[in-house]
């Protein structure tokens, strides 16, 4: 006899800890159930028109001249960017959990975050140095041109 009891919901009702190795399986099951539920709800409430399919088909058939013209249209670019962002957000929400558990992805992200931080630090340092240089010029050397100031500073550094 088939029993229609959901073991995941039973675990949750019993306040079991789902954040164990068994919990990872439970989380995966819950995630799959959520996706299936969302797909069912989406198919039940499907719009009359598949707007994204229509747009995709139209975009695939564009000539280079039309693409160039549309890329010069700020409203089109803004609308297209908005759609692409929404699509990316939806995809990300569906795959984020699995990607975060992938060690290669995690290492890739860590490296990118490190690169972002070091680049930000370097550019901020250069900006602070430029501001300090400009302040020095304004306070102490405003009677000469900035090029003359740079020549004086370069000569002092080379000595």
N, CA, C and O of each residue as an XYZ file, in Angstrom:
636
protein
N       0.845     -1.177      0.000
C       0.000      0.000      0.000
C       0.888      1.236      0.000
O       1.853      1.311      0.760
N       0.566      2.202     -0.846
C       1.365      3.427     -0.993
C       0.979      4.408      0.104
O      -0.202      4.670      0.331
N       1.973      4.938      0.773
C       1.747      5.909      1.839
C       2.105      7.281      1.306
O       3.215      7.459      0.804
N       1.229      8.247      1.391
C       1.433      9.583      0.820
C       1.970     10.564      1.862
O       1.606     11.740      1.842
N       2.822     10.104      2.765
C       3.407     10.971      3.790
C       4.748     11.465      3.297
O       5.576     10.674      2.844
N       4.971     12.757      3.379
C       6.218     13.373      2.933
C       7.235     13.287      4.068
O       7.058     13.947      5.092
N       8.306     12.483      3.913
C       9.280     12.333      5.000
C       9.979     13.640      5.355
O      10.327     13.854      6.516
N      10.188     14.512      4.382
C      10.843     15.787      4.652
C       9.972     16.650      5.545
O      10.457     17.219      6.523
N       8.698     16.751      5.221
C       7.799     17.545      6.058
C       7.653     16.923      7.430
O       7.556     17.642      8.424
N       7.636     15.586      7.507
C       7.547     14.912      8.801
C       8.771     15.257      9.634
O       8.652     15.524     10.830
N       9.965     15.255      9.004
C      11.188     15.627      9.727
C      11.090     17.051     10.250
O      11.449     17.328     11.395
N      10.604     17.949      9.405
C      10.508     19.341      9.814
C       9.495     19.513     10.934
O       9.707     20.312     11.847
N       8.402     18.773     10.872
C       7.387     18.872     11.916
C       7.922     18.343     13.231
O       7.530     18.817     14.298
N       8.820     17.356     13.166
C       9.425     16.807     14.371
C      10.616     17.629     14.833
O      11.304     17.249     15.780
N      10.865     18.763     14.166
C      11.964     19.675     14.512
C      13.331     19.005     14.419
O      14.237     19.332     15.186
N      13.485     18.067     13.480
C      14.781     17.434     13.270
C      15.733     18.450     12.672
O      15.316     19.379     11.981
N      16.995     18.268     12.938
C      17.998     19.156     12.383
C      18.298     18.725     10.959
O      18.847     17.645     10.744
N      17.942     19.561      9.973
C      18.171     19.199      8.577
C      19.551     19.619      8.090
O      19.884     19.390      6.928
N      20.348     20.218      8.938
C      21.664     20.691      8.507
C      22.753     19.696      8.914
O      23.727     20.059      9.574
N      22.574     18.455      8.514
C      23.558     17.386      8.692
C      23.786     16.796      7.322
O      23.249     17.295      6.333
N      24.594     15.716      7.246
C      24.759     15.065      5.941
C      23.410     14.606      5.413
O      23.098     14.789      4.236
N      22.602     13.999      6.302
C      21.252     13.625      5.895
C      20.450     14.880      5.574
O      19.578     14.873      4.705
N      20.759     15.947      6.284
C      20.065     17.211      6.056
C      20.360     17.783      4.696
O      19.499     18.430      4.099
N      21.589     17.557      4.174
C      21.901     18.023      2.821
C      21.011     17.329      1.808
O      20.519     17.946      0.863
N      20.810     16.020      2.023
C      19.884     15.303      1.142
C      18.475     15.851      1.322
O      17.738     16.036      0.353
N      18.112     16.107      2.568
C      16.782     16.659      2.832
C      16.639     18.031      2.195
O      15.592     18.359      1.637
N      17.694     18.829      2.280
C      17.644     20.154      1.664
C      17.506     20.023      0.155
O      16.737     20.757     -0.467
N      18.249     19.088     -0.437
C      18.152     18.871     -1.879
C      16.744     18.450     -2.265
O      16.193     18.929     -3.256
N      16.157     17.539     -1.467
C      14.780     17.122     -1.742
C      13.829     18.308     -1.633
O      12.951     18.493     -2.475
N      14.013     19.104     -0.591
C      13.148     20.262     -0.390
C      13.311     21.240     -1.557
O      12.334     21.815     -2.037
N      14.547     21.418     -2.000
C      14.838     22.312     -3.116
C      14.154     21.805     -4.383
O      13.522     22.575     -5.107
N      14.285     20.495     -4.648
C      13.631     19.920     -5.829
C      12.115     20.080     -5.749
O      11.460     20.405     -6.739
N      11.563     19.846     -4.546
C      10.113     19.985     -4.380
C       9.686     21.427     -4.627
O       8.648     21.678     -5.240
N      10.488     22.370     -4.149
C      10.160     23.779     -4.357
C      10.178     24.109     -5.851
O       9.279     24.788     -6.348
N      11.208     23.625     -6.569
C      11.288     23.879     -8.004
C      10.109     23.257     -8.741
O       9.506     23.889     -9.608
N       9.781     22.005     -8.388
C       8.646     21.351     -9.027
C       7.351     22.095     -8.738
O       6.503     22.258     -9.616
N       7.211     22.541     -7.506
C       6.013     23.302     -7.139
C       5.929     24.597     -7.934
O       4.863     24.965     -8.429
N       7.064     25.287     -8.053
C       7.078     26.529     -8.820
C       6.768     26.270    -10.287
O       6.062     27.054    -10.921
N       7.301     25.158    -10.836
C       7.012     24.818    -12.225
C       5.531     24.502    -12.413
O       4.916     24.922    -13.393
N       4.962     23.752    -11.455
C       3.537     23.448    -11.546
C       2.716     24.731    -11.480
O       1.810     24.940    -12.286
N       3.040     25.591    -10.510
C       2.301     26.846    -10.375
C       2.442     27.705    -11.620
O       1.492     28.357    -12.054
N       3.647     27.697    -12.190
C       3.883     28.492    -13.389
C       3.066     27.951    -14.551
O       2.458     28.715    -15.301
N       3.055     26.632    -14.697
C       2.316     26.067    -15.828
C       0.815     26.257    -15.646
O       0.095     26.430    -16.630
N       0.330     26.227    -14.404
C      -1.090     26.449    -14.165
C      -1.474     27.892    -14.444
O      -2.597     28.165    -14.869
N      -0.562     28.810    -14.212
C      -0.850     30.225    -14.373
C      -0.123     30.803    -15.593
O       0.215     31.986    -15.621
N       0.108     29.965    -16.586
C       0.860     30.407    -17.763
C       0.120     31.551    -18.460
O      -1.099     31.507    -18.624
N       0.875     32.572    -18.866
C       0.234     33.689    -19.565
C      -0.257     33.255    -20.945
O       0.168     32.229    -21.476
N      -1.138     34.038    -21.501
C      -1.668     33.731    -22.827
C      -0.559     33.749    -23.878
O      -0.581     32.949    -24.814
N       0.380     34.629    -23.735
C       1.478     34.770    -24.693
C       2.793     34.410    -24.011
O       3.004     34.749    -22.847
N       3.667     33.730    -24.727
C       5.018     33.475    -24.235
C       5.901     34.616    -24.739
O       6.565     34.506    -25.770
N       5.888     35.707    -23.988
C       6.564     36.932    -24.410
C       8.062     36.736    -24.578
O       8.657     37.239    -25.531
N       8.672     36.002    -23.648
C      10.122     35.795    -23.738
C      10.492     34.965    -24.964
O      11.501     35.234    -25.616
N       9.686     33.966    -25.276
C       9.948     33.171    -26.476
C       9.826     34.042    -27.728
O      10.646     33.954    -28.642
N       8.790     34.882    -27.755
C       8.596     35.761    -28.903
C       9.787     36.701    -29.070
O      10.276     36.904    -30.182
N      10.250     37.273    -27.958
C      11.400     38.186    -28.009
C      12.647     37.443    -28.461
O      13.392     37.937    -29.308
N      12.879     36.259    -27.904
C      14.061     35.479    -28.256
C      14.065     35.140    -29.741
O      15.088     35.287    -30.409
N      12.934     34.692    -30.257
C      12.860     34.361    -31.681
C      13.097     35.590    -32.550
O      13.780     35.507    -33.570
N      12.538     36.721    -32.153
C      12.703     37.956    -32.925
C      14.166     38.391    -32.899
O      14.709     38.800    -33.926
N      14.806     38.306    -31.731
C      16.207     38.726    -31.596
C      17.118     37.837    -32.436
O      18.078     38.330    -33.029
N      16.840     36.548    -32.497
C      17.677     35.627    -33.268
C      17.620     35.922    -34.762
O      18.563     35.611    -35.491
N      16.524     36.520    -35.224
C      16.373     36.777    -36.646
C      16.800     38.153    -37.099
O      16.580     38.511    -38.256
N      17.408     38.942    -36.217
C      17.778     40.315    -36.569
C      19.023     40.369    -37.445
O      19.945     39.567    -37.294
N      19.030     41.322    -38.352
C      20.231     41.566    -39.155
C      21.199     42.426    -38.345
O      20.819     43.030    -37.342
N      22.436     42.472    -38.786
C      23.446     43.266    -38.081
C      23.080     44.744    -38.075
O      23.329     45.436    -37.088
N      22.493     45.237    -39.160
C      22.086     46.646    -39.219
C      21.025     46.960    -38.168
O      21.092     47.993    -37.502
N      20.043     46.066    -38.020
C      18.994     46.281    -37.024
C      19.596     46.213    -35.622
O      19.246     47.016    -34.758
N      20.490     45.268    -35.395
C      21.151     45.145    -34.082
C      21.910     46.428    -33.758
O      21.808     46.944    -32.645
N      22.666     46.942    -34.716
C      23.421     48.176    -34.494
C      22.487     49.334    -34.164
O      22.761     50.126    -33.262
N      21.382     49.428    -34.899
C      20.420     50.512    -34.661
C      19.798     50.390    -33.270
O      19.655     51.386    -32.561
N      19.429     49.167    -32.882
C      18.837     48.960    -31.557
C      19.844     49.252    -30.443
O      19.478     49.780    -29.393
N      21.102     48.908    -30.675
C      22.137     49.184    -29.668
C      22.366     50.678    -29.468
O      22.912     51.095    -28.447
N      21.953     51.474    -30.436
C      22.054     52.930    -30.304
C      20.798     53.543    -29.689
O      20.761     54.744    -29.421
N      19.785     52.737    -29.468
C      18.533     53.203    -28.879
C      18.593     52.978    -27.367
O      18.510     51.839    -26.908
N      18.736     54.051    -26.596
C      18.920     53.936    -25.142
C      17.751     53.246    -24.454
O      17.951     52.472    -23.518
N      16.539     53.517    -24.907
C      15.376     52.878    -24.280
C      15.411     51.369    -24.496
O      15.165     50.601    -23.565
N      15.718     50.940    -25.728
C      15.816     49.511    -26.012
C      16.909     48.869    -25.157
O      16.699     47.811    -24.564
N      18.069     49.512    -25.098
C      19.186     48.966    -24.321
C      18.787     48.834    -22.851
O      19.102     47.832    -22.210
N      18.102     49.833    -22.322
C      17.660     49.800    -20.929
C      16.655     48.675    -20.694
O      16.769     47.928    -19.723
N      15.675     48.557    -21.581
C      14.671     47.500    -21.445
C      15.314     46.124    -21.558
O      14.990     45.222    -20.785
N      16.223     45.956    -22.516
C      16.884     44.674    -22.713
C      17.768     44.325    -21.519
O      17.809     43.173    -21.089
N      18.461     45.303    -20.995
C      19.307     45.083    -19.824
C      18.464     44.654    -18.631
O      18.868     43.783    -17.861
N      17.308     45.256    -18.482
C      16.393     44.906    -17.390
C      15.930     43.458    -17.502
O      15.931     42.724    -16.514
N      15.537     43.050    -18.702
C      15.094     41.655    -18.925
C      16.240     40.689    -18.655
O      16.058     39.680    -17.975
N      17.423     40.997    -19.187
C      18.568     40.107    -18.996
C      18.913     39.972    -17.514
O      19.272     38.887    -17.056
N      18.806     41.070    -16.765
C      19.059     41.024    -15.328
C      18.051     40.148    -14.610
O      18.422     39.376    -13.725
N      16.775     40.255    -14.980
C      15.728     39.434    -14.360
C      15.957     37.950    -14.660
O      15.794     37.098    -13.787
N      16.334     37.658    -15.897
C      16.621     36.273    -16.275
C      17.808     35.749    -15.470
O      17.770     34.633    -14.952
N      18.848     36.550    -15.371
C      20.037     36.146    -14.614
C      19.694     35.914    -13.144
O      20.184     34.960    -12.540
N      18.860     36.774    -12.564
C      18.453     36.608    -11.166
C      17.698     35.300    -10.962
O      17.928     34.592     -9.982
N      16.791     34.979    -11.893
C      16.021     33.733    -11.799
C      16.932     32.522    -11.901
O      16.806     31.580    -11.118
N      17.842     32.540    -12.855
C      18.774     31.427    -13.013
C      19.628     31.295    -11.756
O      19.827     30.191    -11.250
N      20.129     32.411    -11.257
C      20.986     32.383    -10.074
C      20.250     31.804     -8.869
O      20.820     31.020     -8.110
N      18.989     32.186     -8.693
C      18.247     31.677     -7.534
C      18.057     30.168     -7.616
O      17.952     29.502     -6.586
N      18.013     29.619     -8.829
C      17.825     28.174     -8.972
C      19.122     27.385     -8.797
O      19.076     26.240     -8.349
N      20.272     27.959     -9.136
C      21.515     27.189     -9.131
C      22.488     27.597     -8.020
O      23.507     26.936     -7.820
N      22.189     28.654     -7.315
C      23.133     29.203     -6.335
C      23.574     28.174     -5.292
O      24.765     28.064     -5.003
N      22.647     27.434     -4.736
C      22.994     26.471     -3.679
C      24.009     25.452     -4.182
O      25.018     25.197     -3.524
N      23.742     24.870     -5.349
C      24.656     23.853     -5.879
C      26.004     24.450     -6.244
O      27.038     23.829     -5.999
N      26.014     25.634     -6.820
C      27.280     26.262     -7.197
C      28.118     26.595     -5.964
O      29.336     26.418     -5.976
N      27.475     27.073     -4.906
C      28.207     27.408     -3.682
C      28.843     26.186     -3.040
O      29.826     26.325     -2.312
N      28.320     25.005     -3.285
C      28.878     23.779     -2.714
C      30.003     23.200     -3.576
O      30.694     22.276     -3.146
N      30.192     23.732     -4.790
C      31.226     23.233     -5.691
C      32.556     23.896     -5.323
O      32.678     25.117     -5.422
N      33.558     23.110     -4.899
C      34.842     23.684     -4.467
C      35.545     24.505     -5.559
O      36.183     25.513     -5.257
N      35.431     24.081     -6.818
C      36.070     24.827     -7.901
C      35.416     26.193     -8.076
O      36.101     27.190     -8.306
N      34.111     26.235     -7.968
C      33.389     27.505     -8.068
C      33.758     28.394     -6.882
O      34.016     29.586     -7.053
N      33.782     27.819     -5.693
C      34.121     28.591     -4.493
C      35.519     29.191     -4.614
O      35.727     30.353     -4.266
N      36.481     28.404     -5.109
C      37.850     28.907     -5.280
C      37.887     30.008     -6.333
O      38.576     31.013     -6.154
N      37.160     29.830     -7.417
C      37.072     30.845     -8.470
C      36.535     32.155     -7.891
O      37.088     33.227     -8.137
N      35.468     32.055     -7.131
C      34.862     33.256     -6.538
C      35.821     33.910     -5.559
O      35.962     35.133     -5.550
N      36.487     33.099     -4.727
C      37.466     33.667     -3.777
C      38.566     34.432     -4.522
O      38.951     35.527     -4.110
N      39.064     33.863     -5.601
C      40.111     34.541     -6.379
C      39.591     35.852     -6.969
O      40.289     36.866     -6.945
N      38.370     35.830     -7.495
C      37.802     37.056     -8.053
C      37.607     38.115     -6.966
O      37.881     39.295     -7.184
N      37.133     37.685     -5.799
C      36.950     38.639     -4.690
C      38.290     39.236     -4.265
O      38.384     40.430     -3.977
N      39.329     38.392     -4.227
C      40.669     38.897     -3.897
C      41.143     39.902     -4.941
O      41.704     40.942     -4.597
N      40.918     39.589     -6.221
C      41.329     40.504     -7.298
C      40.571     41.827     -7.202
O      41.150     42.899     -7.377
N      39.286     41.741     -6.927
C      38.473     42.956     -6.776
C      39.013     43.795     -5.628
O      39.163     45.010     -5.758
N      39.309     43.143     -4.491
C      39.800     43.873     -3.326
C      41.163     44.502     -3.591
O      41.385     45.663     -3.246
N      42.080     43.746     -4.201
C      43.414     44.305     -4.438
C      43.353     45.438     -5.461
O      44.059     46.436     -5.316
N      42.521     45.295     -6.489
C      42.374     46.369     -7.479
C      41.768     47.606     -6.836
O      42.227     48.723     -7.074
N      40.738     47.408     -6.022
C      40.107     48.531     -5.324
C      41.116     49.222     -4.414
O      41.211     50.450     -4.406
N      41.866     48.438     -3.652
C      42.876     49.016     -2.751
C      43.932     49.795     -3.529
O      44.306     50.901     -3.140
N      44.414     49.212     -4.636
C      45.455     49.871     -5.440
C      44.940     51.186     -6.020
O      45.628     52.205     -5.964
N      43.723     51.161     -6.581
C      43.171     52.386     -7.174
C      42.878     53.446     -6.115
O      43.080     54.637     -6.353
N      42.402     53.014     -4.949
C      42.169     53.970     -3.860
C      43.482     54.584     -3.391
O      43.539     55.776     -3.090
N      44.537     53.773     -3.329
C      45.846     54.272     -2.932
C      46.369     55.286     -3.948
O      46.892     56.337     -3.575
N      46.224     54.963     -5.234
C      46.658     55.891     -6.281
C      45.864     57.195     -6.201
O      46.423     58.278     -6.376
N      44.583     57.091     -5.942
C      43.754     58.294     -5.840
C      44.178     59.146     -4.642
O      44.255     60.371     -4.741
N      44.453     58.491     -3.513
C      44.927     59.235     -2.330
C      46.262     59.905     -2.615
O      46.490     61.045     -2.212
N      47.148     59.188     -3.315
C      48.457     59.740     -3.657
C      48.296     60.941     -4.588
O      48.965     61.958     -4.406
N      47.415     60.833     -5.583
C      47.174     61.946     -6.499
C      46.590     63.151     -5.769
O      46.954     64.291     -6.056
N      45.691     62.900     -4.830
C      45.098     63.996     -4.056
C      46.157     64.669     -3.173
O      46.185     65.893     -3.043
N      47.015     63.859     -2.577
C      48.085     64.417     -1.746
C      49.029     65.263     -2.602
O      49.458     66.340     -2.188
N      49.345     64.767     -3.791
C      50.204     65.496     -4.707
C      49.550     66.816     -5.128
O      50.213     67.853     -5.168
N      48.269     66.778     -5.437
C      47.547     67.980     -5.834
C      47.483     68.981     -4.680
O      47.654     70.182     -4.890
N      47.240     68.495     -3.471
C      47.227     69.380     -2.298
C      48.591     70.024     -2.071
O      48.676     71.212     -1.761
N      49.657     69.241     -2.225
C      51.004     69.779     -2.076
C      51.252     70.877     -3.112
O      51.798     71.934     -2.794
N      50.844     70.613     -4.351
C      51.014     71.604     -5.417
C      50.254     72.890     -5.084
O      50.807     73.985     -5.183
N      48.996     72.754     -4.692
C      48.170     73.940     -4.412
C      48.729     74.731     -3.232
O      48.778     75.960     -3.290
N      49.147     74.059     -2.175
C      49.633     74.744     -0.969
C      51.017     75.358     -1.161
O      51.282     76.470     -0.703
N      51.898     74.621     -1.846
C      53.300     75.042     -1.842
C      53.845     75.509     -3.195
O      54.879     76.176     -3.230
N      53.184     75.182     -4.304
C      53.768     75.468     -5.600
C      52.780     76.098     -6.586
O      53.002     76.025     -7.795
N      51.733     76.693     -6.118
C      50.700     77.213     -7.019
C      51.207     78.367     -7.891
O      50.543     78.757     -8.851
N      52.369     78.907     -7.563
C      52.921     80.000     -8.354
C      53.592     79.520     -9.645
O      53.976     80.334    -10.486
N      53.735     78.173     -9.805
C      54.314     77.625    -11.035
C      53.287     76.689    -11.695
O      52.270     76.343    -11.094
N      53.576     76.292    -12.932
C      52.644     75.377    -13.606
C      52.779     73.979    -12.994
O      53.777     73.649    -12.353
N      51.764     73.193    -13.210
C      51.773     71.829    -12.674
C      52.884     71.000    -13.318
O      53.486     70.153    -12.657
N      53.157     71.235    -14.593
C      54.255     70.524    -15.267
C      55.604     70.853    -14.616
O      56.442     69.973    -14.420
N      55.798     72.142    -14.283
C      57.037     72.529    -13.599
C      57.112     71.859    -12.226
O      58.177     71.406    -11.806
N      55.982     71.799    -11.537
C      55.918     71.133    -10.234
C      56.325     69.661    -10.376
O      57.117     69.154     -9.581
N      55.774     68.972    -11.403
C      56.090     67.554    -11.622
C      57.581     67.370    -11.905
O      58.192     66.412    -11.431
N      58.169     68.293    -12.682
C      59.606     68.213    -12.984
C      60.430     68.364    -11.714
O      61.404     67.638    -11.516
N      60.050     69.295    -10.861
C      60.760     69.491     -9.585
C      60.668     68.227     -8.726
O      61.667     67.782     -8.161
N      59.464     67.654     -8.629
C      59.266     66.444     -7.822
C      60.057     65.278     -8.395
O      60.641     64.508     -7.633
N      60.093     65.126     -9.717
C      60.850     64.048    -10.352
C      62.342     64.207    -10.095
O      63.042     63.219     -9.872
N      62.835     65.449    -10.125
C      64.257     65.681     -9.863
C      64.587     65.328     -8.416
O      65.633     64.734     -8.156
N      63.712     65.684     -7.463
C      63.937     65.346     -6.057
C      63.952     63.831     -5.838
O      64.744     63.327     -5.042
N      63.074     63.105     -6.545
C      63.014     61.646     -6.406
C      64.242     60.985     -6.993
O      64.677     59.944     -6.501
N      64.813     61.576     -8.044
C      65.965     60.985     -8.711
C      67.280     61.299     -8.002
O      68.313     60.709     -8.319
N      67.247     62.184     -7.086
C      68.501     62.553     -6.370
C      68.849     61.552     -5.318
O      69.858     61.705     -4.630
